[in-house]
Amino acid sequence: MVRERVNQENIRQNRSGKQDLLPPLQPQGSIDGLKMFGFSSTSIIQVIEDLDPTRQCSEYWSSGFHAQL
């Protein structure tokens, strides 16, 4: 249900000319929440990481997620 709603909104935004800001459409059976909501996008990750320049969020930095890019 969430995936369908995200895809519908993505299509709506594409039609209004905002396609560069959105994650790709998600296929049936897709369950990767990070990709679904755009959190694995390099530009989004960069913005998130820029919010913690002194690396105080140690759980995030030790997770290795940022290294997957």
Steps between C-alpha positions, in 0.01 A plus 500: 500500500777746587698403190198564277440839662866595462493395135182699438651810657822444305301487173307812598821688579660381174209644306551835671868507398667395826640166383861579598414517871326163532612141552420251222164320494497194721412161347239265641648303790759765580559541874817709523377795706822700465475493122123538502517828686816627333731459799755303298536782249853639516372857513267420794774313686735794450244742646437270798871459564559874469266542796753316719843642409654395833363144472311512828245244377739213566240230432452630145871533430581156643220338296704525182199621301688805377782277373259313270499787252 
